[in-house]
Amino acid sequence: MNVIRAGVAVSLLLIGIPAKAQHLCGDCRADAQDQLQQCLESAISAEDKQSCLERQAVTAQTCDTGVCTMERDRSPNPPSRP
């Protein structure tokens, strides 16, 4: 499990923050969903499917705590409503 987290973290660091940072969070989540779909398609047993779901949860959490947090931090504050 830690290997997966480390791999995703390294990948995120290597990617950096491109000019279109506003799309990274959505792209990260979409990639996590695509990986889940591929994993489930190749899963043979219920344990394999459970492993796919666990990996997807870790990847989605990594997106939320990494790319999505950076994206929120970089976005301008929305105007406050009176």
C-alpha positions in Angstrom: 0.0 0.0 0.0 2.8 2.4 0.9 4.5 1.6 -2.4 1.4 2.7 -4.3 1.3 6.0 -2.3 5.0 6.6 -2.9 4.6 5.9 -6.6 1.7 8.3 -7.0 3.4 11.0 -5.0 6.6 10.7 -7.1 4.5 10.8 -10.3 2.8 14.0 -9.1 6.1 15.6 -8.3 7.5 14.8 -11.7 4.5 16.2 -13.4 4.9 19.5 -11.7 2.3 22.3 -12.0 1.5 23.0 -15.7 -0.1 26.2 -16.8 -3.5 24.5 -16.8 -3.4 23.6 -13.2 -7.2 24.0 -12.8 -7.7 20.7 -14.6 -5.2 18.6 -12.7 -7.6 17.6 -9.9 -10.3 16.4 -12.3 -7.7 14.7 -14.5 -6.2 12.9 -11.4 -9.7 11.7 -10.3 -10.6 10.6 -13.9 -7.3 8.7 -14.1 -8.0 7.0 -10.8 -11.4 6.0 -12.1 -9.9 4.7 -15.4 -7.4 2.6 -13.5 -10.2 1.2 -11.3 -12.2 0.2 -14.4 -9.2 -1.5 -16.0 -8.3 -3.3 -12.8 -11.9 -4.5 -12.3 -12.0 -5.8 -15.9 -9.0 -7.9 -15.3 -9.9 -9.0 -11.8 -10.7 -12.7 -11.5 -11.7 -13.2 -7.9 -13.6 -11.2 -5.3 -10.3 -10.5 -3.5 -8.9 -9.1 -6.8 -11.9 -6.8 -7.0 -11.5 -5.7 -3.4 -7.9 -5.0 -4.0 -8.8 -2.8 -7.0 -11.3 -0.8 -4.9 -8.7 -0.3 -2.2 -6.1 0.9 -4.7 -8.6 3.3 -6.2 -9.4 4.7 -2.7 -5.7 5.3 -2.1 -5.3 6.9 -5.5 -8.3 9.1 -5.0 -7.1 10.1 -1.6 -3.7 11.0 -3.0 -5.5 13.2 -5.6 -7.5 14.9 -2.9 -4.5 15.5 -0.6 -2.1 16.4 -3.4 -3.2 17.8 -6.7 -6.7 18.9 -5.6 -5.3 20.7 -2.5 -2.7 22.5 -4.6 -5.4 23.4 -7.1 -7.6 24.9 -4.3 -4.7 26.8 -2.8 -3.8 28.3 -6.2 -7.4 29.3 -7.2 -8.5 32.8 -6.4 -10.9 33.2 -3.5 -14.5 33.3 -4.7 -16.2 36.6 -4.0 -18.0 36.6 -0.7 -21.8 37.0 -0.8 -23.3 39.8 1.3 
